[in-house]
Amino acid sequence: MTGVTATGTVADTLAAFALGLDYAAIPQRSRDRAKLLVLDAIGVAFASASYDFGRRTAQALAEFGTGDAAVIGLPQRLALRDAVLANGVLVHGLDYDDTSIAGRVHPSSAVLPCALGMAAHLHASGRDLLLAYVLGMEASIRIGAVAKGGFQAAGWHPTGIAGSFGSALLAGRLLGLDRRQLVMAQGVVASTAAGTREFVPEAAWTKRMHAGWAGASGITAAMLARHGFTGPTRAYEGGYGLYRTYLGARYDPADLALATASLGERWEIEHVSLKPMPSCYFTHGCLDAAAALMRDQGLRAEDVESITALIPQAAVDMVCEPRAAKRRPADSYGAQFSLYYAIACMLVKGHATLTDHEPPALTDPAILALADRIDYAVDRESNFPAQYSGALIVRTRAGRELSARVDVNRGSPQLPLSSAEISAKFHDNATRVVSASQAHAIETMVLDLDRLADASALSRALGTAA
């Protein structure tokens, strides 16, 4: 299937795309990219399984009973929707997962757990799983793109919103829904799509939950639609539809065309960014700038008198304010959303890894002292939202002023991680909970996903023994 013309409602057009999508019509480069994104997301989920929040999530959901669905990197076997919720928390839980700047979403964190869970439940093939994953990614990114950052400005986390619709569509495709049922599924999931940004001031764990909730909501909506449950047909453009309700005065009806633009022609999955460092993407431009100053100017942490970090306006409440709390993150999650900690850690340690966001690094006197000498200003030259740009102005104790600007951050589509770098990241993450040989076997299975006869084999491989 190539090219879809929007002739009806957005839901109907997306339903037609979902029904007509053929695996052979997905370009080979998009399929290859999809496999690498799946690998990356699974690796991050493994890493999350080594953290307290991951274990607590699985333990809490196990209170509802057991099932056949695996939780990545953990021994619990849960009912389908509970496993999807848990796996979404794990993929998104370290803010190390992929990002679409076009949609302002972390698409794989919602889409992959849903596709993996449903495909394994149905014993669908790996090819069907991969097709469903691509479908969910394409829909989620476009649905997020319509808002043009308005979801965040209005207080919503777009991953929990856009990811719900993408998940409903992919789950419906795997379930074999017809066109009307797919429209109904989107209408139903519009009543569950959610995720408030009130997590920001306290670095609360709720952000981690939004992606998994989106996946579980998508499965629920698709199954209800399969059995004749009805939802509104104008889920997106209606008077009380998604965008008018969530965006209010920020909604421009003209932007609605972005939800279906170039379906089957432009593959958004090829433009998804992968993170080389485990922190909010708003820190990455400045981290790349710090690395450049160390490499090109010989800057050392002990040389620094003060630093001004230049960031987009949209980054301020995510990684800069409130200053006192951001300069003294209480845990690893807080550190991942602190511009001060991120820059100081990079300059003191020369890198920014998961271990660098854990105790004892969180109380390292050198990092905290340098964090106190860092401030921020809104960057009037930022190219955001085209890129997660950043710049540093450094004043040294010797009276020098150094500066570096990064307009294209590492990991973006314009400066992508190589396949070898993605593989190395996967192994670093996965081997926190599984052996090197297990990690290698999983990587082989993912990269050959379209040859897998039964997706449940991958799901089983991702769980661990009790």
Secondary structure, DSSP 8 states (H G I E B T S, - for coil): -------S-HHHHHHHHHHH--GGGS-HHHHHHHHHHHHHHHHHHHHHTTSHHHHHHHHHHHTT---SEE-TTSS-EE-HHHHHHHHHHHHHTTS-S-BBTTTTB-HHHHHHHHHHHHHHHHT--HHHHHHHHHHHHHHHHHHHHHHTTHHHHTTB-HHHHHHHHHHHHHHHHHHT--HHHHHHHHHHHTTT---BGGGTTTT-THHHHHHHHHHHHHHHHHHHHHTT----S-TTTSTTSHHHHHHGGG--GGGGGGGTTTTTTS-GGGG-B--SSSS-GGGHHHHHHHHHHHHHH---GGGEEEEEEEE-GGGHHHHTSSHHHHHS-SSHHHHHT-HHHHHHHHHHHS---SGGGSTTGGG-HHHHHHHTTEEEEE-TT--TTSS--EEEEEEETTS-EEEEEESS-TTSTTS---HHHHHHHHHHHHTTTS-HHHHHHHHHHHHTGGG-S-THHHHHHHS---
